[in-house]
Amino acid sequence: MICPNGHQSQADDFCDTCGAKIDPQAQPVGSTTSAPPEPRPGQTGATSGPPSGQECPNCQTLNLPEALFCEACGYDFTTGALPRGASPAAGATSPVPEQSRVAPSIPLEWVAEVWVDPDWYAGQEAEEPMPSPGLPTVVPLMLRSNLVGRISLSRSIEPDVDCTSDTGVSRRHAQLTTDGTRWFVEDLGSANGTFVGPASGPLPVDPVAVGPRTELDADDRVYVGAWTRIVVRRATLEEQSELS
């Protein structure tokens, strides 16, 4: 299947890459789920001209010179690691070393609260009915780089912050990273954007830019998909004992 954004997808409901809804009736003539994907700019077979930028050592995708992560496989150009849930590219000529394929772990000092936010849902005009908010799901953040997204068995994507129930979230939606004291969020080219706003103010209306990292203040909330709100905060002593 081919999604409205041109990505090849093995799933026939929502795109494996960006999460966009797929219309089976709008498929190009002759397209199949097994058809080879279109080459990305900078890869063998691309016709967009001479390559420029930085090439990912894992999948050879050409990225913007200032990119912190590979937009195709999630390779971290700063730490040399792939986020957990991202697979090394098959046949990569310069594969990432085995010990570097998972982002470095850190002590359990931080958690992410994932919650169904009725106010955010009210402004998204989503077709899916909102689930009951209930209590937030507390996710331990024990990696320096944490993938936010939805599970994809076909692409072996297992996000650290799992938002699978929210179909408005892309498979590889955003990345939460830390330098040890501060936290940042980066949109990975999601279909519906990543939004950041303080709890004390109105809901954000403009998504963060794709690519650059946005530092999170202590009062900030991250909004993704149709109803998902994420809060990064210090773990309590009880959470450190239960989740570590």
C-alpha positions as CSV (number, residue, x, y, z in Angstrom):
1,M,0.0,0.0,0.0
2,I,1.0,3.6,-0.6
3,C,0.0,6.3,1.9
4,P,-1.1,9.8,0.9
5,N,2.4,11.0,1.7
6,G,4.0,8.6,-0.7
7,H,5.4,6.0,1.8
8,Q,5.3,2.3,1.1
9,S,3.4,0.5,3.8
10,Q,2.8,-3.2,4.6
11,A,-0.1,-2.2,6.7
12,D,-3.3,-1.4,4.8
13,D,-5.0,0.8,7.4
14,F,-2.4,3.3,8.6
15,C,1.0,4.0,7.2
16,D,3.9,2.1,8.8
17,T,6.1,5.2,8.4
18,C,4.0,8.3,9.2
19,G,0.7,7.0,10.5
20,A,-1.4,8.6,7.8
21,K,-4.7,6.9,7.1
22,I,-4.6,4.8,3.9
23,D,-7.4,4.7,1.4
24,P,-7.3,1.3,-0.4
25,Q,-9.5,2.8,-3.2
26,A,-6.9,5.5,-4.0
27,Q,-4.0,3.2,-4.7
28,P,-2.0,3.7,-7.9
29,V,-2.7,1.1,-10.6
30,G,-0.5,-1.9,-10.2
31,S,0.7,-1.1,-6.7
32,T,1.1,-3.9,-4.2
33,T,2.4,-4.2,-0.6
34,S,5.5,-6.1,-1.9
35,A,6.5,-3.4,-4.4
36,P,10.0,-2.0,-3.7
37,P,9.9,1.5,-2.0
38,E,10.9,4.5,-3.9
39,P,14.6,5.4,-3.3
40,R,15.2,8.3,-0.9
41,P,17.3,11.2,-2.0
42,G,21.0,10.3,-1.7
43,Q,20.4,6.6,-1.9
44,T,21.3,4.4,-4.9
45,G,18.8,4.9,-7.7
46,A,17.7,8.4,-6.6
47,T,17.3,10.9,-9.4
48,S,17.2,14.1,-7.5
49,G,20.8,15.2,-8.3
50,P,24.1,15.0,-6.5
51,P,23.9,14.1,-2.8
52,S,24.5,16.7,-0.1
53,G,24.3,16.5,3.7
54,Q,25.3,13.7,6.1
55,E,24.8,10.0,5.2
56,C,23.5,7.7,7.9
57,P,26.1,4.9,8.6
58,N,23.3,2.5,9.3
59,C,20.9,2.8,6.3
60,Q,22.8,5.2,4.0
61,T,19.9,7.6,3.9
62,L,21.1,11.2,3.2
63,N,19.9,13.6,5.9
64,L,20.1,17.3,6.3
65,P,23.5,18.5,7.5
66,E,22.1,19.7,10.8
67,A,20.0,16.6,11.5
68,L,20.5,15.0,14.9
69,F,18.7,11.8,14.0
70,C,18.3,9.8,10.7
71,E,14.8,10.5,9.4
72,A,14.6,6.9,8.0
73,C,15.9,4.6,10.8
74,G,16.3,6.9,13.8
75,Y,20.1,6.6,14.1
76,D,21.4,9.2,16.6
77,F,24.3,11.1,14.9
78,T,25.3,12.5,18.4
79,T,25.6,9.2,20.4
80,G,25.9,6.7,17.5
81,A,22.9,4.7,18.7
82,L,19.6,3.6,17.4
83,P,16.5,4.1,19.6
84,R,15.1,0.9,21.0
85,G,12.6,-0.5,18.6
86,A,14.4,0.6,15.5
87,S,16.1,-2.1,13.4
88,P,19.5,-1.9,11.8
89,A,19.1,-1.7,8.0
90,A,19.4,-4.9,6.1
91,G,22.4,-5.0,3.9
92,A,23.9,-1.7,5.3
93,T,27.4,-1.3,4.1
94,S,28.5,0.4,7.3
95,P,26.4,-1.3,10.0
96,V,26.1,0.2,13.4
97,P,28.2,-1.9,15.9
98,E,26.1,-4.3,17.9
99,Q,26.9,-2.6,21.2
100,S,25.7,0.7,19.9
101,R,22.3,-0.3,18.5
102,V,20.5,0.6,21.7
103,A,20.7,4.1,23.2
104,P,22.8,4.3,26.4
105,S,20.9,3.5,29.6
106,I,20.6,5.8,32.6
107,P,19.5,5.4,36.2
108,L,15.8,5.6,36.8
109,E,15.4,9.2,37.8
110,W,12.8,10.3,35.3
111,V,9.4,9.0,34.1
112,A,6.9,10.0,31.4
113,E,3.2,10.2,32.3
114,V,1.1,9.3,29.3
115,W,-2.6,10.3,29.7
116,V,-5.7,10.7,27.6
117,D,-6.4,14.4,27.6
118,P,-10.1,15.3,26.9
119,D,-9.2,19.0,26.2
120,W,-6.7,18.1,23.6
121,Y,-9.1,15.6,22.0
122,A,-11.8,18.2,21.8
123,G,-9.7,20.4,19.5
124,Q,-8.4,17.6,17.2
125,E,-11.7,16.7,15.4
126,A,-10.7,13.1,15.4
127,E,-13.0,10.4,14.0
128,E,-12.2,7.8,16.6
129,P,-14.0,7.9,19.9
130,M,-11.8,9.0,22.8
131,P,-11.1,6.2,25.4
132,S,-11.8,6.8,29.0
133,P,-9.1,9.0,30.5
134,G,-8.5,7.0,33.7
135,L,-5.2,7.4,35.4
136,P,-2.0,8.2,33.6
137,T,0.4,5.4,32.5
138,V,3.8,5.9,34.1
139,V,6.6,4.9,31.8
140,P,10.2,4.8,33.2
141,L,12.7,6.7,31.1
142,M,15.9,4.7,31.4
143,L,17.5,5.5,28.1
144,R,19.0,8.8,26.9
145,S,17.0,8.5,23.7
146,N,13.4,7.3,23.9
147,L,11.1,6.7,21.0
148,V,7.5,7.9,21.1
149,G,5.2,6.1,18.7
150,R,3.0,3.1,18.0
151,I,4.0,-0.6,17.7
152,S,4.6,-1.9,14.2
153,L,5.2,-5.7,14.0
154,S,6.0,-5.5,10.3
155,R,8.8,-3.0,10.9
156,S,9.9,-4.3,14.3
157,I,9.1,-0.9,16.0
158,E,8.6,-1.1,19.7
159,P,8.5,2.4,21.1
160,D,9.7,3.2,24.6
161,V,6.7,5.5,25.1
162,D,3.9,3.4,23.6
163,C,1.0,5.3,22.2
164,T,-0.4,2.4,20.1
165,S,-4.1,3.1,21.2
166,D,-4.0,6.5,19.6
167,T,-4.1,6.1,15.8
168,G,-3.2,9.8,15.3
169,V,0.3,9.0,16.5
170,S,2.8,7.9,13.9
171,R,4.8,4.7,14.2
172,R,8.0,6.7,14.8
173,H,6.4,10.0,16.0
174,A,8.9,11.8,18.2
175,Q,12.1,11.3,20.3
176,L,12.6,12.2,23.9
177,T,16.3,12.8,24.7
178,T,18.3,13.9,27.7
179,D,21.7,15.3,28.4
180,G,21.5,14.1,32.0
181,T,19.8,17.2,33.5
182,R,17.5,18.6,30.7
183,W,15.0,16.8,28.4
184,F,14.3,17.6,24.8
185,V,11.6,16.5,22.3
186,E,12.2,16.1,18.5
187,D,9.5,15.5,16.0
188,L,10.6,12.7,13.6
189,G,8.5,13.9,10.6
190,S,5.1,12.7,12.1
191,A,1.9,13.0,10.1
192,N,0.1,15.1,12.7
193,G,2.9,17.0,14.5
194,T,4.2,17.3,18.0
195,F,3.0,20.1,20.2
196,V,4.5,21.6,23.4
197,G,2.8,23.9,25.8
198,P,2.9,24.8,29.6
199,A,0.3,23.5,32.0
200,S,-0.4,27.0,33.1
201,G,-1.3,28.3,29.6
202,P,-3.7,27.5,26.7
203,L,-3.2,24.4,24.6
204,P,-0.5,24.8,21.9
205,V,-1.7,25.4,18.3
206,D,1.6,25.3,16.4
207,P,3.7,22.1,16.2
208,V,7.4,22.1,16.9
209,A,9.7,22.1,13.9
210,V,10.7,18.8,12.4
211,G,14.4,18.1,13.2
212,P,15.6,20.6,15.8
213,R,15.3,19.5,19.4
214,T,12.9,21.6,21.7
215,E,13.9,21.8,25.3
216,L,11.2,21.0,27.8
217,D,10.6,23.2,30.8
218,A,9.5,21.7,34.1
219,D,5.9,22.9,33.4
220,D,5.7,21.7,29.8
221,R,3.4,19.1,28.4
222,V,3.9,17.2,25.1
223,Y,0.8,16.6,22.9
224,V,0.7,14.1,20.1
225,G,-2.1,12.3,18.1
226,A,-5.8,12.7,18.8
227,W,-5.7,12.6,22.6
228,T,-2.3,11.8,24.0
229,R,-0.5,14.1,26.5
230,I,3.0,13.3,27.8
231,V,4.6,14.8,30.9
232,V,8.3,14.2,31.7
233,R,9.0,14.6,35.4
234,R,11.2,13.3,38.2
235,A,10.4,9.8,39.5
236,T,9.2,9.5,43.0
237,L,11.1,7.3,45.5
238,E,8.2,4.8,45.3
239,E,8.3,4.8,41.5
240,Q,12.1,4.3,41.5
241,S,11.6,1.2,43.8
242,E,8.7,-0.2,41.8
243,L,9.8,0.5,38.2
244,S,13.6,-0.1,38.3
